[in-house]
């Protein structure tokens, strides 16, 4: 066996650089010849002979592939995924324009809509974590199907609401807004929402 392996190794090493394959007669396989391509009455045995010698040396690293196309944006936030952000709401005393106060609270849109509207929750400054809101103002988290506001400064928001329907205690699958009733007052902090 060692003699056969040595012969095969010598045959492979002795093959001219232009030769591509090892050929053997199909009907009476008595020997192996080196050719650019096998003749009609011959079989290519390069793979069989090479496998007797074991694996060859490791090849060079290939070129880096082309960058793939960007993936599509999700239609809705995948279930269990979480978005986080900041909120702020302020109510100011009006200085003579006829209104009692001026309320400022930009609506906050989720980067990706949710499949359904989450349940809003507010955690006041120093409030303990809950099953729905297990995080904090510095590490906002929300259980699936929940929106959690963590107050970091100011008062606790009076109302978290859907700016389209203007209903307090109900938020949209697209986002929310925050309302303060005391004048003057303000509230700011972080939020997290996790898709159901």
Backbone as JSON, one array per atom type, in Angstrom:
{
  "sequence": "XXXXXXXXXXXXXXXXXXXXXXXXXXXXXXXXXXXXXXXXXXXXXXXXXXXXXXXXXXXXXXXXXXXXXXXXXXXXXXXXXXXXXXXXXXXXXXXXXXXXXXXXXXXXXXXXXXXXXXXXXXXXXXXXXXXXXXXXXXXXXXXXXXXXXXXXXXXXXXXXXXXXXXXXXXXXXXXXXXXXXXXXXXXXXXXXXXXX",
  "N": [[0.82, -1.19, 0.0], [1.95, 1.23, 0.82], [3.83, 1.52, -1.18], [2.22, 1.85, -3.44], [0.96, 4.27, -2.81], [3.17, 5.96, -2.74], [3.93, 5.77, -5.41], [1.7, 6.93, -6.66], [1.83, 9.51, -5.61], [4.26, 10.34, -6.69], [3.55, 10.26, -9.36], [1.61, 12.28, -9.51], [3.17, 14.51, -8.8], [4.97, 14.51, -10.86], [3.47, 15.21, -13.02], [3.01, 17.26, -15.88], [2.75, 20.86, -15.87], [0.74, 21.79, -17.53], [-1.01, 19.7, -17.66], [-4.2, 18.44, -16.77], [-5.73, 16.3, -15.79], [-5.89, 12.87, -14.54], [-5.94, 9.9, -16.33], [-7.53, 6.75, -17.06], [-7.8, 3.66, -18.79], [-11.03, 2.62, -19.72], [-12.17, 0.01, -20.25], [-10.07, -1.96, -19.84], [-8.55, -1.34, -17.18], [-5.42, -0.74, -16.65], [-3.33, 0.99, -16.16], [-2.36, 4.38, -15.35], [-2.56, 7.49, -16.94], [-1.33, 10.78, -17.69], [-3.1, 13.5, -18.88], [-4.32, 16.35, -20.79], [-7.06, 16.28, -21.26], [-9.25, 13.49, -20.87], [-9.4, 10.66, -23.13], [-11.99, 9.31, -25.3], [-12.36, 6.58, -24.67], [-11.48, 6.46, -22.08], [-11.41, 6.98, -18.49], [-11.74, 9.62, -16.18], [-9.76, 9.67, -13.42], [-8.74, 11.31, -11.5], [-9.82, 12.39, -9.11], [-10.19, 10.06, -7.54], [-7.57, 9.08, -7.3], [-6.31, 11.25, -6.04], [-7.71, 11.28, -3.61], [-6.66, 9.09, -2.33], [-4.25, 10.0, -1.46], [-4.85, 11.71, 0.57], [-5.88, 14.87, 2.13], [-4.91, 17.84, 0.41], [-2.57, 20.65, 0.56], [-3.67, 23.59, 2.33], [-5.61, 25.92, 0.57], [-5.27, 29.25, -0.91], [-6.81, 32.15, 0.57], [-9.97, 33.15, -0.55], [-11.29, 35.85, -2.63], [-13.06, 38.66, -1.22], [-16.57, 38.64, -1.11], [-19.18, 40.32, -3.0], [-21.09, 43.05, -1.65], [-24.23, 42.39, -0.27], [-27.69, 43.04, -1.21], [-29.59, 45.51, 0.58], [-31.66, 44.5, 3.3], [-35.29, 44.27, 3.48], [-37.35, 46.8, 5.03], [-39.03, 46.07, 8.04], [-42.54, 45.46, 8.08], [-43.99, 45.58, 10.39], [-42.87, 45.92, 13.8], [-40.95, 43.18, 14.76], [-42.27, 40.48, 16.73], [-41.58, 40.52, 20.19], [-39.33, 42.12, 19.92], [-37.7, 45.18, 20.95], [-38.1, 48.7, 21.19], [-36.58, 51.82, 22.11], [-36.47, 55.1, 23.66], [-36.59, 58.72, 24.2], [-38.68, 60.96, 26.15], [-40.52, 64.03, 26.54], [-42.44, 66.48, 28.17], [-44.07, 69.6, 28.59], [-45.76, 72.17, 30.38], [-46.68, 75.47, 30.19], [-47.25, 78.69, 31.74], [-49.34, 81.01, 30.25], [-48.48, 84.19, 29.03], [-50.41, 86.31, 28.7], [-51.87, 85.92, 26.36], [-54.51, 85.17, 26.32], [-55.0, 82.52, 26.74], [-55.04, 79.96, 29.24], [-52.88, 78.24, 29.66], [-49.95, 76.97, 27.97], [-49.33, 74.08, 26.26], [-46.76, 71.8, 25.64], [-45.78, 69.05, 23.92], [-44.2, 66.93, 22.03], [-45.42, 64.58, 19.69], [-44.56, 61.17, 19.81], [-43.22, 58.95, 17.64], [-43.09, 55.47, 16.93], [-40.27, 53.76, 15.63], [-40.75, 51.57, 13.98], [-43.99, 50.47, 13.22], [-46.21, 48.79, 15.52], [-47.8, 45.56, 15.6], [-50.17, 45.62, 16.97], [-51.75, 47.97, 19.22], [-49.88, 48.92, 22.11], [-50.1, 48.43, 25.72], [-50.22, 51.26, 27.78], [-47.94, 52.34, 30.35], [-46.8, 54.03, 33.27], [-43.93, 54.75, 35.07], [-43.13, 56.28, 37.98], [-40.62, 58.66, 39.21], [-38.08, 56.89, 40.76], [-39.77, 54.76, 41.09], [-40.73, 51.33, 41.67], [-39.64, 48.42, 39.76], [-41.92, 46.62, 37.64], [-43.95, 43.79, 36.59], [-44.8, 44.37, 34.0], [-43.17, 46.5, 33.38], [-40.07, 46.09, 33.71], [-37.71, 47.55, 33.91], [-35.72, 50.57, 34.22], [-35.22, 54.18, 34.45], [-32.67, 54.56, 33.47], [-32.22, 52.23, 32.17], [-34.31, 51.4, 30.17], [-37.02, 49.14, 29.8], [-39.51, 46.87, 28.55], [-42.19, 44.61, 28.96], [-43.47, 42.2, 26.57], [-45.98, 43.64, 24.48], [-46.33, 45.96, 25.91], [-45.97, 49.47, 26.67], [-43.66, 51.41, 28.28], [-43.11, 54.18, 30.28], [-40.51, 55.8, 31.86], [-40.06, 57.98, 34.33], [-37.66, 60.5, 34.72], [-37.05, 63.1, 35.45], [-38.8, 65.92, 36.88], [-42.42, 66.05, 37.03], [-44.86, 63.36, 37.33], [-46.31, 62.18, 34.39], [-49.63, 63.13, 33.59], [-51.26, 61.98, 31.74], [-50.93, 59.51, 29.27], [-51.28, 59.25, 25.87], [-53.04, 58.6, 22.73], [-52.28, 60.55, 20.05], [-53.93, 60.83, 17.82], [-56.59, 59.92, 18.31], [-56.96, 61.26, 20.67], [-57.4, 60.16, 23.16], [-57.05, 59.57, 26.53], [-54.92, 57.29, 28.21], [-54.9, 55.41, 26.25], [-52.92, 54.27, 23.66], [-51.43, 54.52, 20.38], [-50.63, 52.09, 17.81], [-48.67, 53.19, 16.39], [-47.38, 55.15, 17.89], [-47.15, 57.63, 20.57], [-48.23, 60.25, 22.89], [-47.65, 62.63, 25.55], [-49.22, 64.07, 28.4], [-49.51, 66.87, 30.62], [-51.16, 68.17, 33.47], [-50.85, 70.01, 35.57], [-49.89, 73.43, 36.1], [-47.23, 75.72, 36.19], [-45.54, 72.91, 34.71], [-43.55, 69.96, 34.13], [-42.16, 67.08, 32.52], [-39.84, 64.51, 32.01], [-38.05, 61.78, 30.56], [-37.32, 58.33, 29.91], [-38.35, 55.79, 27.54], [-39.72, 52.56, 26.69], [-40.83, 50.13, 24.37], [-42.23, 47.02, 23.66], [-42.84, 44.72, 21.15], [-45.88, 42.86, 20.84]],
  "CA": [[0.0, 0.0, 0.0], [2.84, 2.39, 0.87], [4.46, 1.63, -2.5], [1.21, 2.41, -4.35], [0.76, 5.68, -2.47], [4.37, 6.68, -3.18], [3.86, 5.84, -6.87], [0.68, 7.92, -7.02], [2.36, 10.84, -5.28], [5.27, 10.66, -7.69], [2.84, 10.51, -10.6], [1.01, 13.61, -9.43], [4.22, 15.53, -8.79], [5.65, 14.51, -12.15], [2.57, 15.65, -14.09], [3.36, 18.58, -16.39], [1.9, 21.93, -15.37], [-0.42, 21.98, -18.39], [-1.91, 18.56, -17.54], [-5.28, 18.72, -15.85], [-6.39, 15.13, -15.23], [-5.29, 11.53, -14.63], [-6.88, 9.08, -17.09], [-7.33, 5.3, -17.04], [-8.65, 3.01, -19.79], [-12.28, 2.22, -19.1], [-12.41, -1.44, -20.36], [-8.99, -2.69, -19.18], [-7.8, -0.35, -16.41], [-4.13, -1.29, -16.25], [-2.4, 2.03, -15.77], [-2.87, 5.76, -15.29], [-1.78, 8.42, -17.76], [-1.62, 12.19, -17.46], [-3.52, 14.16, -20.12], [-5.1, 17.58, -20.63], [-8.42, 15.75, -21.12], [-9.27, 12.05, -21.12], [-9.93, 10.23, -24.42], [-13.34, 8.76, -25.23], [-12.35, 5.26, -24.03], [-10.8, 6.57, -20.77], [-12.16, 7.55, -17.37], [-10.99, 10.56, -15.34], [-9.59, 9.09, -12.08], [-7.98, 12.27, -10.7], [-10.38, 12.47, -7.76], [-9.93, 8.81, -6.82], [-6.14, 9.02, -6.97], [-6.01, 12.3, -5.06], [-8.27, 10.93, -2.31], [-5.76, 8.13, -1.7], [-3.13, 10.73, -0.88], [-5.31, 12.54, 1.67], [-6.1, 16.26, 1.74], [-3.75, 18.62, -0.02], [-2.32, 21.83, 1.39], [-4.76, 24.56, 2.37], [-5.53, 26.9, -0.52], [-5.28, 30.68, -0.57], [-8.11, 32.7, 0.91], [-10.64, 33.74, -1.71], [-11.64, 37.28, -2.59], [-14.27, 39.0, -0.48], [-17.73, 38.71, -1.98], [-19.86, 41.6, -3.14], [-22.05, 43.37, -0.6], [-25.59, 42.03, -0.65], [-28.71, 44.08, -1.2], [-30.13, 45.72, 1.93], [-32.91, 43.8, 3.58], [-36.46, 45.14, 3.5], [-37.79, 47.28, 6.33], [-40.17, 45.27, 8.48], [-43.84, 46.13, 8.04], [-44.24, 45.84, 11.81], [-41.77, 45.5, 14.68], [-41.1, 41.75, 15.05], [-42.72, 40.12, 18.07], [-40.52, 40.37, 21.18], [-38.29, 43.15, 19.74], [-37.94, 46.36, 21.77], [-37.62, 50.03, 20.81], [-36.43, 52.71, 23.26], [-36.28, 56.5, 23.3], [-36.76, 59.76, 25.22], [-39.89, 61.77, 26.05], [-40.54, 65.28, 27.32], [-43.69, 67.24, 28.09], [-44.02, 70.82, 29.4], [-46.92, 73.05, 30.38], [-46.23, 76.81, 30.58], [-48.27, 79.71, 31.97], [-49.38, 81.98, 29.15], [-48.23, 85.56, 29.5], [-51.31, 87.35, 28.21], [-52.48, 85.65, 25.06], [-55.89, 84.75, 26.46], [-55.08, 81.12, 27.14], [-54.59, 79.71, 30.6], [-51.54, 77.65, 29.61], [-49.49, 76.44, 26.69], [-48.86, 72.73, 26.48], [-45.82, 71.37, 24.61], [-45.41, 67.64, 24.0], [-44.15, 66.38, 20.69], [-45.82, 63.18, 19.54], [-43.4, 60.28, 19.65], [-43.54, 57.83, 16.76], [-42.21, 54.3, 16.98], [-39.53, 53.61, 14.37], [-41.54, 50.6, 13.23], [-45.28, 50.28, 13.87], [-46.46, 47.5, 16.15], [-48.95, 44.86, 15.02], [-51.33, 46.13, 17.71], [-51.39, 49.02, 20.18], [-49.43, 48.4, 23.41], [-50.72, 48.96, 26.94], [-49.31, 52.26, 28.35], [-47.61, 52.28, 31.78], [-45.9, 55.1, 33.7], [-43.2, 54.46, 36.3], [-42.66, 57.57, 38.49], [-39.23, 58.72, 39.66], [-37.79, 55.97, 41.85], [-40.79, 53.71, 41.2], [-40.16, 49.98, 41.57], [-39.95, 47.67, 38.54], [-43.14, 45.8, 37.66], [-43.91, 42.72, 35.57], [-44.95, 45.0, 32.69], [-42.06, 47.45, 33.2], [-39.02, 45.58, 34.59], [-36.48, 48.33, 33.77], [-35.56, 51.82, 34.97], [-34.99, 55.31, 33.56], [-31.36, 54.4, 32.82], [-32.23, 50.97, 31.42], [-35.74, 51.19, 29.91], [-37.43, 47.83, 29.3], [-40.95, 46.65, 28.57], [-42.64, 43.25, 28.64], [-44.19, 42.2, 25.29], [-47.3, 44.24, 24.47], [-46.38, 47.1, 26.83], [-45.2, 50.71, 26.52], [-43.29, 51.84, 29.63], [-42.44, 55.46, 30.44], [-39.76, 55.89, 33.12], [-39.83, 59.4, 34.61], [-36.33, 60.76, 35.27], [-37.06, 64.46, 36.01], [-40.1, 66.59, 36.86], [-43.58, 65.35, 37.58], [-45.35, 62.17, 36.64], [-47.31, 62.57, 33.39], [-51.03, 62.91, 33.94], [-51.91, 61.16, 30.73], [-50.24, 59.03, 28.07], [-52.43, 59.12, 24.98], [-52.92, 58.5, 21.28], [-52.55, 61.9, 19.55], [-54.94, 60.84, 16.76], [-57.92, 59.82, 18.92], [-56.95, 62.14, 21.84], [-57.95, 59.43, 24.3], [-56.09, 59.33, 27.6], [-54.81, 55.89, 28.63], [-54.87, 54.56, 25.07], [-51.89, 54.73, 22.72], [-51.53, 53.97, 19.04], [-49.56, 51.16, 17.43], [-47.66, 54.01, 15.72], [-46.67, 56.02, 18.83], [-47.89, 58.16, 21.72], [-47.89, 61.57, 23.37], [-47.74, 62.72, 27.01], [-49.92, 65.3, 28.8], [-49.36, 67.31, 32.01], [-52.26, 69.09, 33.8], [-50.42, 71.07, 36.48], [-49.27, 74.57, 35.41], [-46.35, 75.13, 35.19], [-45.02, 71.59, 35.05], [-42.79, 69.3, 33.07], [-41.77, 65.71, 32.79], [-38.98, 63.94, 30.98], [-37.51, 60.48, 30.92], [-37.07, 57.38, 28.83], [-39.47, 54.87, 27.3], [-39.46, 51.32, 25.98], [-42.02, 49.41, 23.94], [-41.88, 45.71, 23.12], [-43.93, 44.21, 20.31], [-46.54, 41.67, 21.38]],
  "C": [[0.86, 1.25, 0.0], [3.49, 2.62, -0.48], [3.5, 2.25, -3.49], [1.02, 3.89, -4.09], [1.96, 6.51, -2.92], [4.37, 6.84, -4.69], [2.86, 6.92, -7.31], [1.15, 9.34, -6.73], [3.38, 11.27, -6.3], [4.62, 10.99, -9.02], [2.22, 11.9, -10.62], [2.06, 14.71, -9.48], [4.91, 15.64, -10.13], [4.78, 15.03, -13.28], [2.97, 17.04, -14.55], [2.33, 19.61, -15.92], [0.66, 22.11, -16.21], [-1.41, 20.84, -18.28], [-2.96, 18.87, -16.48], [-5.79, 17.48, -15.13], [-5.52, 13.88, -15.35], [-6.34, 10.64, -15.29], [-6.5, 7.61, -17.02], [-8.28, 4.69, -18.06], [-9.89, 2.46, -19.08], [-12.46, 0.71, -19.11], [-11.34, -2.25, -19.65], [-8.13, -1.69, -18.41], [-6.49, -0.9, -15.88], [-3.17, -0.21, -15.78], [-3.07, 3.39, -15.78], [-1.96, 6.63, -16.13], [-2.23, 9.84, -17.46], [-1.95, 12.83, -18.8], [-4.21, 15.49, -19.78], [-6.56, 17.24, -20.48], [-8.36, 14.26, -21.45], [-9.86, 11.77, -22.51], [-11.3, 9.59, -24.2], [-13.37, 7.43, -24.49], [-11.64, 5.26, -22.67], [-11.71, 7.22, -19.74], [-11.23, 8.47, -16.59], [-10.95, 10.0, -13.91], [-8.83, 10.04, -11.15], [-8.49, 12.33, -9.26], [-10.09, 11.24, -6.93], [-8.48, 8.73, -6.39], [-5.8, 10.05, -5.9], [-6.53, 11.95, -3.69], [-7.42, 9.89, -1.59], [-4.61, 8.82, -0.98], [-3.54, 11.58, 0.32], [-5.47, 13.98, 1.22], [-4.79, 16.95, 1.36], [-3.53, 19.81, 0.89], [-3.5, 22.79, 1.29], [-4.54, 25.61, 1.28], [-5.52, 28.33, 0.0], [-6.7, 31.12, -0.25], [-8.69, 33.38, -0.32], [-10.91, 35.22, -1.53], [-12.93, 37.48, -1.8], [-15.41, 39.16, -1.47], [-18.33, 40.1, -2.03], [-20.85, 41.79, -2.0], [-23.45, 43.04, -1.11], [-26.53, 43.22, -0.62], [-29.21, 44.27, 0.22], [-31.45, 44.97, 2.1], [-34.08, 44.77, 3.62], [-36.73, 45.63, 4.93], [-38.96, 46.42, 6.77], [-41.45, 46.1, 8.42], [-44.25, 46.49, 9.46], [-43.02, 45.36, 12.6], [-41.97, 44.02, 15.0], [-41.45, 41.49, 16.51], [-41.52, 39.9, 19.0], [-39.39, 41.38, 21.04], [-38.7, 44.42, 20.48], [-37.35, 47.6, 21.13], [-37.52, 50.87, 22.08], [-36.24, 54.14, 22.77], [-36.47, 57.41, 24.5], [-38.11, 60.43, 25.05], [-39.72, 63.03, 26.89], [-41.88, 65.95, 27.11], [-43.57, 68.43, 29.03], [-45.34, 71.56, 29.3], [-46.46, 74.39, 30.95], [-47.43, 77.71, 30.85], [-48.19, 80.7, 30.82], [-49.24, 83.39, 29.71], [-49.13, 86.59, 28.81], [-51.95, 87.09, 26.88], [-53.91, 85.17, 25.15], [-56.05, 83.29, 26.86], [-54.54, 80.95, 28.55], [-53.17, 79.16, 30.6], [-51.23, 77.19, 28.19], [-48.86, 75.08, 26.97], [-47.96, 72.34, 25.32], [-45.45, 69.92, 24.87], [-45.39, 67.08, 22.59], [-44.64, 64.93, 20.69], [-44.58, 62.33, 19.27], [-43.84, 59.09, 18.81], [-42.56, 56.69, 16.96], [-41.5, 54.18, 15.63], [-40.24, 52.65, 13.44], [-42.88, 50.45, 13.94], [-45.37, 48.9, 14.51], [-47.66, 46.85, 15.47], [-50.24, 45.29, 15.69], [-50.84, 47.14, 18.75], [-50.96, 48.4, 21.51], [-50.24, 49.01, 24.56], [-49.76, 49.98, 27.55], [-49.16, 52.1, 29.87], [-46.66, 53.43, 32.08], [-45.26, 54.7, 35.02], [-42.65, 55.79, 36.81], [-41.19, 57.51, 38.92], [-39.04, 57.78, 40.86], [-38.8, 54.86, 42.01], [-40.17, 52.34, 41.01], [-40.48, 49.35, 40.21], [-41.23, 46.85, 38.72], [-42.99, 44.69, 36.62], [-44.0, 43.32, 34.17], [-43.75, 45.87, 32.36], [-40.89, 47.07, 34.12], [-37.73, 46.41, 34.59], [-36.43, 49.53, 34.69], [-35.33, 52.93, 33.95], [-33.65, 55.18, 32.83], [-31.25, 53.12, 32.0], [-33.69, 50.62, 31.09], [-36.01, 49.83, 29.27], [-38.95, 47.74, 29.36], [-41.23, 45.19, 28.25], [-43.4, 43.3, 27.31], [-45.6, 42.76, 25.42], [-47.44, 45.45, 25.37], [-45.5, 48.25, 26.36], [-44.92, 51.18, 27.94], [-42.57, 53.17, 29.57], [-41.8, 55.48, 31.82], [-39.41, 57.35, 33.34], [-38.47, 59.57, 35.26], [-36.27, 62.13, 35.95], [-38.46, 65.04, 35.92], [-41.2, 65.75, 37.46], [-43.93, 64.11, 36.78], [-46.41, 62.6, 35.63], [-48.73, 62.21, 33.83], [-51.67, 61.92, 32.99], [-50.94, 60.77, 29.63], [-51.36, 58.71, 27.1], [-52.03, 58.98, 23.52], [-53.25, 59.88, 20.71], [-53.6, 61.95, 18.44], [-56.34, 60.83, 17.37], [-58.07, 60.77, 20.12], [-57.55, 61.47, 23.06], [-56.85, 59.12, 25.3], [-56.11, 57.86, 27.99], [-54.83, 54.91, 27.48], [-53.8, 55.12, 24.14], [-52.07, 54.0, 21.39], [-50.44, 52.92, 18.81], [-48.44, 51.89, 16.72], [-46.87, 54.9, 16.67], [-47.59, 56.56, 19.91], [-47.52, 59.62, 21.96], [-48.16, 61.59, 24.87], [-48.36, 64.07, 27.37], [-49.69, 65.57, 30.29], [-50.51, 68.28, 32.3], [-51.84, 70.22, 34.72], [-49.72, 72.18, 35.69], [-48.47, 75.37, 36.43], [-45.87, 73.75, 35.65], [-44.26, 71.03, 33.86], [-42.46, 67.89, 33.49], [-40.88, 65.24, 31.65], [-38.41, 62.63, 31.49], [-37.29, 59.62, 29.69], [-38.3, 56.5, 28.65], [-38.94, 53.63, 26.58], [-40.79, 50.74, 25.56], [-41.53, 48.1, 23.32], [-43.09, 45.16, 22.37], [-44.53, 42.96, 20.91], [-46.2, 40.41, 20.59]]
}
